[in-house]
Amino acid sequence: LANQIAVKINCSLTPENAGDLDWIIDYAKSVDAQLQVATYMFPPVRRDPTRIGENERFTPEEAAQYQQRFYARYRDPESYRIYLQNIANGAVEPPGLDEGCIDPVDGKIRCRAGRASFWITWDGWLTPCGMMPEPKADLKILPFGEAWKATVESANALRLSGVCADCPNLQICHPCAAIAYAETGSTSGIPTYMCKVTQRMCKIAAETLHIEDKTQSPTPGE
């Protein structure tokens, strides 16, 4: 950019603004800004504990389709094909996350939440992650050092479902404790919404690669 300042646009895509996706992509490209589009919306359990697994969001299948549409329009054809091939091979990078957030292989948390990062709520609670209302420590009562120690211990004790930890689609789905909690009310619950998203992603990748392979294959006699 003109002032040598890198700019990244983060977009939460929902049924209300889905029609703007192409415009958002075109705008980001026109100003040479990085763009990250998220089609997964957490259930708002921080605001309302009764909303576990509920949100005014895409169906899992729609979330997968819009995520793929974003990648198809935003990436160059070769990069998109590699992305689809990685899905077919069972591993893609977590959308919007870095290597510190790659999935666990034993059910333990691998991100920085409760290890090297924390979140302090407006009313004084310390939590491992901004998307998790639990576990938490009360900074109005505990000194920060004690609250942090308790948070680290609580985070280390969290485990994902054994079903998730052993799932062959683990490196595509990228479940985490926050998602499991928001979707099921427990960090060890199975977030079936994400299962359906992943299944649809795999189907789209397989279908797209098959169509591309058919169009690129030489016709008989060539």
Secondary structure as UniProt FT lines:
FT   TURN            2..3
FT   STRAND          8..12
FT   TURN            15..17
FT   HELIX           18..20
FT   HELIX           21..30
FT   TURN            31..32
FT   STRAND          34..38
FT   TURN            45..47
FT   HELIX           49..51
FT   TURN            52..53
FT   HELIX           60..74
FT   HELIX           77..89
FT   TURN            95..96
FT   HELIX           99..101
FT   TURN            114..116
FT   STRAND          119..120
FT   TURN            122..123
FT   STRAND          125..127
FT   TURN            130..131
FT   STRAND          137..138
FT   TURN            139..141
FT   HELIX           144..157
FT   HELIX           162..165
FT   TURN            168..169
FT   HELIX           170..173
FT   HELIX           177..184
FT   TURN            187..188
FT   HELIX           192..216
FT   TURN            220..221
//
